[in-house]
Amino acid sequence: MIEVDVTSPSPPYEQIRARFAELIRCGVLAVGTRLPPVRQLAADLGLAAGTVARAYKELEQAGYVTGKRGGGTRVLLQSEPRTARAELIRGHARAYLAEVIRLGGSAEEAIAALSDAAAAHHPGEVADRERLDLPGAGMS
């Protein structure tokens, strides 16, 4: 769920903060979900506890979580998680399309590749789209 790229120009605490914020905004982490204890996550990631504590502190200041000594750090209610999730998916789609185009591909090739990937992960869903003649079906 949380990974830190030590080669990234973004500091580890910021990577942790950004990933948890994304998971919370999208509703992947539900209201009341307890985040891993600071020391546990730090050990799992091979980081100093202070690094994880800083990420949690920034999440708390931004209103994503609340932390209580002995009670852990828990996710707070966010407005419109589905809207945030949809925006995030569109952002990833735009980035993917931009990369395909940068490589000399087309939008059609990008859609075909996504359709193939979806078929590999969820064969029934892709078959349903083809049967119903929905967009994205039969593009490969």
C-alpha positions as protocol buffer text, in pm:
chain_id: "A"
residue {
  index: 1
  type: MET
  ca { x: 0 y: 0 z: 0 }
}
residue {
  index: 2
  type: ILE
  ca { x: 274 y: 245 z: 95 }
}
residue {
  index: 3
  type: GLU
  ca { x: 610 y: 240 z: -76 }
}
residue {
  index: 4
  type: VAL
  ca { x: 896 y: 486 z: -67 }
}
residue {
  index: 5
  type: ASP
  ca { x: 1120 y: 547 z: -366 }
}
residue {
  index: 6
  type: VAL
  ca { x: 1460 y: 645 z: -229 }
}
residue {
  index: 7
  type: THR
  ca { x: 1564 y: 769 z: -575 }
}
residue {
  index: 8
  type: SER
  ca { x: 1273 y: 1014 z: -591 }
}
residue {
  index: 9
  type: PRO
  ca { x: 1346 y: 1383 z: -547 }
}
residue {
  index: 10
  type: SER
  ca { x: 1041 y: 1392 z: -318 }
}
residue {
  index: 11
  type: PRO
  ca { x: 1140 y: 1332 z: 47 }
}
residue {
  index: 12
  type: PRO
  ca { x: 1018 y: 1006 z: 207 }
}
residue {
  index: 13
  type: TYR
  ca { x: 780 y: 1182 z: 449 }
}
residue {
  index: 14
  type: GLU
  ca { x: 615 y: 1361 z: 154 }
}
residue {
  index: 15
  type: GLN
  ca { x: 577 y: 1035 z: -40 }
}
residue {
  index: 16
  type: ILE
  ca { x: 408 y: 877 z: 262 }
}
residue {
  index: 17
  type: ARG
  ca { x: 185 y: 1181 z: 318 }
}
residue {
  index: 18
  type: ALA
  ca { x: 86 y: 1202 z: -48 }
}
residue {
  index: 19
  type: ARG
  ca { x: 6 y: 831 z: -79 }
}
residue {
  index: 20
  type: PHE
  ca { x: -209 y: 822 z: 236 }
}
residue {
  index: 21
  type: ALA
  ca { x: -385 y: 1144 z: 130 }
}
residue {
  index: 22
  type: GLU
  ca { x: -461 y: 989 z: -209 }
}
residue {
  index: 23
  type: LEU
  ca { x: -597 y: 669 z: -51 }
}
residue {
  index: 24
  type: ILE
  ca { x: -812 y: 871 z: 189 }
}
residue {
  index: 25
  type: ARG
  ca { x: -945 y: 1112 z: -77 }
}
residue {
  index: 26
  type: CYS
  ca { x: -1044 y: 822 z: -299 }
}
residue {
  index: 27
  type: GLY
  ca { x: -1223 y: 641 z: -20 }
}
residue {
  index: 28
  type: VAL
  ca { x: -986 y: 343 z: -28 }
}
residue {
  index: 29
  type: LEU
  ca { x: -917 y: 409 z: 340 }
}
residue {
  index: 30
  type: ALA
  ca { x: -1258 y: 445 z: 502 }
}
residue {
  index: 31
  type: VAL
  ca { x: -1352 y: 681 z: 782 }
}
residue {
  index: 32
  type: GLY
  ca { x: -1224 y: 542 z: 1111 }
}
residue {
  index: 33
  type: THR
  ca { x: -959 y: 321 z: 953 }
}
residue {
  index: 34
  type: ARG
  ca { x: -653 y: 309 z: 1174 }
}
residue {
  index: 35
  type: LEU
  ca { x: -321 y: 381 z: 1005 }
}
residue {
  index: 36
  type: PRO
  ca { x: -29 y: 160 z: 1102 }
}
residue {
  index: 37
  type: PRO
  ca { x: 154 y: 273 z: 1415 }
}
residue {
  index: 38
  type: VAL
  ca { x: 442 y: 509 z: 1340 }
}
residue {
  index: 39
  type: ARG
  ca { x: 712 y: 270 z: 1460 }
}
residue {
  index: 40
  type: GLN
  ca { x: 564 y: -25 z: 1273 }
}
residue {
  index: 41
  type: LEU
  ca { x: 537 y: 161 z: 941 }
}
residue {
  index: 42
  type: ALA
  ca { x: 885 y: 307 z: 988 }
}
residue {
  index: 43
  type: ALA
  ca { x: 1029 y: -40 z: 1045 }
}
residue {
  index: 44
  type: ASP
  ca { x: 836 y: -184 z: 749 }
}
residue {
  index: 45
  type: LEU
  ca { x: 970 y: 91 z: 520 }
}
residue {
  index: 46
  type: GLY
  ca { x: 1321 y: 97 z: 667 }
}
residue {
  index: 47
  type: LEU
  ca { x: 1284 y: 461 z: 773 }
}
residue {
  index: 48
  type: ALA
  ca { x: 1327 y: 658 z: 1091 }
}
residue {
  index: 49
  type: ALA
  ca { x: 1016 y: 688 z: 1307 }
}
residue {
  index: 50
  type: GLY
  ca { x: 1046 y: 1066 z: 1286 }
}
residue {
  index: 51
  type: THR
  ca { x: 998 y: 1051 z: 909 }
}
residue {
  index: 52
  type: VAL
  ca { x: 667 y: 867 z: 943 }
}
residue {
  index: 53
  type: ALA
  ca { x: 565 y: 1086 z: 1237 }
}
residue {
  index: 54
  type: ARG
  ca { x: 616 y: 1396 z: 1021 }
}
residue {
  index: 55
  type: ALA
  ca { x: 397 y: 1251 z: 745 }
}
residue {
  index: 56
  type: TYR
  ca { x: 124 y: 1171 z: 998 }
}
residue {
  index: 57
  type: LYS
  ca { x: 152 y: 1518 z: 1150 }
}
residue {
  index: 58
  type: GLU
  ca { x: 106 y: 1679 z: 809 }
}
residue {
  index: 59
  type: LEU
  ca { x: -191 y: 1452 z: 735 }
}
residue {
  index: 60
  type: GLU
  ca { x: -345 y: 1560 z: 1064 }
}
residue {
  index: 61
  type: GLN
  ca { x: -284 y: 1929 z: 994 }
}
residue {
  index: 62
  type: ALA
  ca { x: -451 y: 1887 z: 653 }
}
residue {
  index: 63
  type: GLY
  ca { x: -758 y: 1726 z: 812 }
}
residue {
  index: 64
  type: TYR
  ca { x: -713 y: 1376 z: 675 }
}
residue {
  index: 65
  type: VAL
  ca { x: -655 y: 1199 z: 1007 }
}
residue {
  index: 66
  type: THR
  ca { x: -675 y: 1247 z: 1378 }
}
residue {
  index: 67
  type: GLY
  ca { x: -422 y: 1109 z: 1619 }
}
residue {
  index: 68
  type: LYS
  ca { x: -456 y: 1032 z: 1986 }
}
residue {
  index: 69
  type: ARG
  ca { x: -186 y: 894 z: 2208 }
}
residue {
  index: 70
  type: GLY
  ca { x: -275 y: 532 z: 2271 }
}
residue {
  index: 71
  type: GLY
  ca { x: -566 y: 545 z: 2027 }
}
residue {
  index: 72
  type: GLY
  ca { x: -369 y: 550 z: 1706 }
}
residue {
  index: 73
  type: THR
  ca { x: -412 y: 760 z: 1397 }
}
residue {
  index: 74
  type: ARG
  ca { x: -753 y: 730 z: 1234 }
}
residue {
  index: 75
  type: VAL
  ca { x: -900 y: 851 z: 905 }
}
residue {
  index: 76
  type: LEU
  ca { x: -1144 y: 1142 z: 924 }
}
residue {
  index: 77
  type: LEU
  ca { x: -1451 y: 1197 z: 708 }
}
residue {
  index: 78
  type: GLN
  ca { x: -1367 y: 1359 z: 374 }
}
residue {
  index: 79
  type: SER
  ca { x: -1603 y: 1533 z: 138 }
}
residue {
  index: 80
  type: GLU
  ca { x: -1685 y: 1364 z: -191 }
}
residue {
  index: 81
  type: PRO
  ca { x: -1440 y: 1069 z: -195 }
}
residue {
  index: 82
  type: ARG
  ca { x: -1595 y: 937 z: -517 }
}
residue {
  index: 83
  type: THR
  ca { x: -1545 y: 1271 z: -690 }
}
residue {
  index: 84
  type: ALA
  ca { x: -1183 y: 1281 z: -576 }
}
residue {
  index: 85
  type: ARG
  ca { x: -1138 y: 922 z: -690 }
}
residue {
  index: 86
  type: ALA
  ca { x: -1282 y: 1001 z: -1034 }
}
residue {
  index: 87
  type: GLU
  ca { x: -1056 y: 1305 z: -1068 }
}
residue {
  index: 88
  type: LEU
  ca { x: -755 y: 1097 z: -968 }
}
residue {
  index: 89
  type: ILE
  ca { x: -841 y: 827 z: -1222 }
}
residue {
  index: 90
  type: ARG
  ca { x: -877 y: 1092 z: -1495 }
}
residue {
  index: 91
  type: GLY
  ca { x: -542 y: 1240 z: -1396 }
}
residue {
  index: 92
  type: HIS
  ca { x: -374 y: 900 z: -1421 }
}
residue {
  index: 93
  type: ALA
  ca { x: -544 y: 841 z: -1755 }
}
residue {
  index: 94
  type: ARG
  ca { x: -416 y: 1173 z: -1889 }
}
residue {
  index: 95
  type: ALA
  ca { x: -64 y: 1093 z: -1769 }
}
residue {
  index: 96
  type: TYR
  ca { x: -79 y: 747 z: -1927 }
}
residue {
  index: 97
  type: LEU
  ca { x: -203 y: 888 z: -2257 }
}
residue {
  index: 98
  type: ALA
  ca { x: 68 y: 1155 z: -2255 }
}
residue {
  index: 99
  type: GLU
  ca { x: 331 y: 884 z: -2204 }
}
residue {
  index: 100
  type: VAL
  ca { x: 189 y: 670 z: -2486 }
}
residue {
  index: 101
  type: ILE
  ca { x: 193 y: 970 z: -2719 }
}
residue {
  index: 102
  type: ARG
  ca { x: 548 y: 1056 z: -2607 }
}
residue {
  index: 103
  type: LEU
  ca { x: 645 y: 704 z: -2714 }
}
residue {
  index: 104
  type: GLY
  ca { x: 491 y: 764 z: -3056 }
}
residue {
  index: 105
  type: GLY
  ca { x: 166 y: 580 z: -2991 }
}
residue {
  index: 106
  type: SER
  ca { x: -192 y: 691 z: -3042 }
}
residue {
  index: 107
  type: ALA
  ca { x: -499 y: 725 z: -2822 }
}
residue {
  index: 108
  type: GLU
  ca { x: -641 y: 415 z: -2991 }
}
residue {
  index: 109
  type: GLU
  ca { x: -330 y: 215 z: -2900 }
}
residue {
  index: 110
  type: ALA
  ca { x: -355 y: 337 z: -2541 }
}
residue {
  index: 111
  type: ILE
  ca { x: -721 y: 230 z: -2522 }
}
residue {
  index: 112
  type: ALA
  ca { x: -638 y: -109 z: -2674 }
}
residue {
  index: 113
  type: ALA
  ca { x: -358 y: -163 z: -2423 }
}
residue {
  index: 114
  type: LEU
  ca { x: -590 y: -73 z: -2134 }
}
residue {
  index: 115
  type: SER
  ca { x: -857 y: -304 z: -2270 }
}
residue {
  index: 116
  type: ASP
  ca { x: -603 y: -588 z: -2293 }
}
residue {
  index: 117
  type: ALA
  ca { x: -485 y: -519 z: -1937 }
}
residue {
  index: 118
  type: ALA
  ca { x: -845 y: -514 z: -1812 }
}
residue {
  index: 119
  type: ALA
  ca { x: -918 y: -842 z: -1988 }
}
residue {
  index: 120
  type: ALA
  ca { x: -617 y: -1001 z: -1818 }
}
residue {
  index: 121
  type: HIS
  ca { x: -733 y: -887 z: -1473 }
}
residue {
  index: 122
  type: HIS
  ca { x: -1111 y: -904 z: -1511 }
}
residue {
  index: 123
  type: PRO
  ca { x: -1203 y: -1123 z: -1810 }
}
residue {
  index: 124
  type: GLY
  ca { x: -1575 y: -1124 z: -1727 }
}
residue {
  index: 125
  type: GLU
  ca { x: -1604 y: -745 z: -1720 }
}
residue {
  index: 126
  type: VAL
  ca { x: -1443 y: -704 z: -2061 }
}
residue {
  index: 127
  type: ALA
  ca { x: -1666 y: -975 z: -2207 }
}
residue {
  index: 128
  type: ASP
  ca { x: -1970 y: -793 z: -2063 }
}
residue {
  index: 129
  type: ARG
  ca { x: -1860 y: -466 z: -2228 }
}
residue {
  index: 130
  type: GLU
  ca { x: -1820 y: -642 z: -2562 }
}
residue {
  index: 131
  type: ARG
  ca { x: -2160 y: -811 z: -2532 }
}
residue {
  index: 132
  type: LEU
  ca { x: -2324 y: -479 z: -2442 }
}
residue {
  index: 133
  type: ASP
  ca { x: -2128 y: -290 z: -2710 }
}
residue {
  index: 134
  type: LEU
  ca { x: -1993 y: -38 z: -2457 }
}
residue {
  index: 135
  type: PRO
  ca { x: -1702 y: 200 z: -2526 }
}
residue {
  index: 136
  type: GLY
  ca { x: -1364 y: 39 z: -2486 }
}
residue {
  index: 137
  type: ALA
  ca { x: -1485 y: -301 z: -2595 }
}
residue {
  index: 138
  type: GLY
  ca { x: -1326 y: -482 z: -2885 }
}
residue {
  index: 139
  type: MET
  ca { x: -1052 y: -223 z: -2938 }
}
residue {
  index: 140
  type: SER
  ca { x: -766 y: -470 z: -2962 }
}
